[in-house]
């Protein structure tokens, strides 16, 4: 499953690294791609292992706000 998140707090490439590490550490996440210039976060994951809200929480735990996006 692909989940899209948005964050308005991404200001540098190190933000990307922190968020991608936090997301890929979750069980069931196969990959995460963060685009700091647009605030778009794309996550490939198994929804049976990791719920969308857990993805949002991982970004928050890394120190950044995030919300589920429909586009």
N, C-alpha and C positions, 0 to 999 in steps of 0.2 A: 504494500500500500504506500502511496505517496501522500505525505501531509505537508502543507505549506503553512509556514508561520511568518509573521511580520514583526519587525522590531525597529523602532525609531532611534534607538540609542547606540547604534553601531558607528563608531567614529574612526576606527583604524584597523589595519590588518590583524593586530593582536587580538581584537575582539572576535574576529573570525575564528582564529585558532582556539580560543577558550571555549566558544560555543560548540564548534565541531567536536572538540574533545569531550565535552560534557554529554553531547548527544550520542556519540558513537560508543560511549561507555555503558549506555543502557542496553539491557538484554533485548534482542529482537531488532535492533537498529542495524541495518546493513550499510548505510551511508548517510552522510549529511553534507550539504553544500550551502555555505553562507555567502551571500553577496552583500558586502558592507555598503556599497554605494547605493543600493536600492532598499536595503533592510529585509530582503527576501531570504527565507531559510527553507530549503527543500530537504525533506527527510524521507528516506526509504526505510520502511519498517514493517514488521509483522504485527498487525493489530491484536493478535491473540497473546502476544508477549508484552507489548508496550502500547498503552492507550495514548491518544492525542494529548490528554491533559498531563500525562507524565512527561511528554516532550516539552510542553510549555513550562512545567515545573523545573526541568533540567536547565532550561535557558535562564529562568529566574534565579536558580541556585548558582549559576555561573556569574550572576551579577547584572543581568540584562532583562529588560521587560520584553515580553513577547505575547502575541495573541494568534489564535488560529485564523488563517486567511482563506477566503473562498476563491481567490484568483492569484 
